[in-house]
Amino acid sequence: MNVLAKAADLEAAAPAGAYVQEVTSVQHYTDRLFKFRMTRPASFRFRSGEFVMIGLMIDGKPLYRAYSIASPSWDEELEFFSIKVPDGPLTQHLQTIQPGDAVLMKKKSTGTLVNDALVPGKRVYMFSTGTGLAPFASLIRDPDTYEKFEQVIVTHTCRDVAELKYGLDIVEATKNDPLIGELAQEKLVHYTSVTREDYPFKGRITDLIENGKLFTDLGVPPLDPAIDRGMICGSMDMIKDTKVLLEKAGLTEGANNKPAEFVVERAFVG
């Protein structure tokens, strides 16, 4: 299988409507998760929380998948948090990239996990599992999020403790960031749980919402549509189940053209 990952080769073969961008750093967290950063085109604009199509040229054809941008809209580079699928058509190759390699990126970003898709509220919950944390890694580093909400609660549930590392690093860096650190220290809450190992907070996030443990642990009242807002990103089952729980609590799903109390990223569903 012929994969073009060198900038010169990719530039020559790149399809119309795609940027060719250089990978600047790669960090592997587990045998299932890694992040990479790459150069950002000078003309590329996006809203924190959006996704873009990332790809490689494989056997002469571009292959793309939707990736949430994990860096905030003000960052000079673009960051992505990816799962590794051993036989995944794209990720089996993407997980081998090194600094200096190049990847394709389509020119338009989109998505519903943006502040504009929520009506004003007091508290926003960002419910995530696995690499579903990526859009929230972008949003918690955006000053607009702290202007819009008095409290920002990010929940991140993974199978194993080691898989929480990316999120823990991001939150620590955010709270120490010269631009938003002070706001994050005051408003940002990071709630982590795992499902397969002993850990202070254990269980699926849907169970922790349903049995009330999440709210007890956080010291906040249960979901209230008058003040609480939600964003959901994770596995298909988690999205579906969490959506049901938010609707049961009285929250209404919104979209870019119709802001409401919670939003779901549907690009990765199905």
TAURLIN-V915865 format. One record per backbone hydrogen bond with DSSP energy under -1.0 kcal/mol. NH is the residue of the N-H (numbers start at 0). CO is the residue of the C=O. Records with the same first field share a line. If there is no record, write none. Layout:
# TAURLIN-V915865
NH=CO + CO
This chain:
# TAURLIN-V915865
3=56
9=5
10=6
11=7
12=8
13=9
18=104
20=102
22=100
23=36
24=36
26=34
28=32
29=32
33=81
34=26
35=79
36=24
37=77
38=21
43=40
49=46
50=109
51=66
53=64
54=103
55=62
57=60
58=1
60=57
62=55
64=53
66=51
68=49
69=78
74=71
77=37
79=35
81=33
83=31
87=84
91=87
92=89
93=89
94=90
95=92
96=93
99=22
100=97
101=4
102=20
103=54
104=18
105=52
106=16
109=50
113=111
116=113
117=114
118=259
121=226
122=226
123=150
124=228
125=152
126=230
127=154
128=232
129=156
131=128
132=129
133=130
136=132
137=133
138=134
139=135
140=137
141=138
144=141
146=142
147=143
148=144
149=121
150=121
151=186
152=123
153=188
154=125
155=190
156=127
157=192
162=159
163=160
164=161
167=163
168=164
169=165
170=166
171=167
172=168
173=169
174=170
176=173
180=176
183=179
184=180
185=181
186=182
187=183
188=151
190=153
192=155
193=200
194=157
195=158
202=193
207=203
208=204
209=205
210=206
213=207
215=211
216=212
217=213
218=214
219=214
226=223
227=223
228=122
229=260
230=124
231=262
232=126
238=234
239=235
240=236
241=237
242=238
243=239
244=240
245=241
246=242
247=243
248=244
249=246
250=245
253=261
254=257
257=254
259=116
260=251
261=251
262=229
264=231
268=265
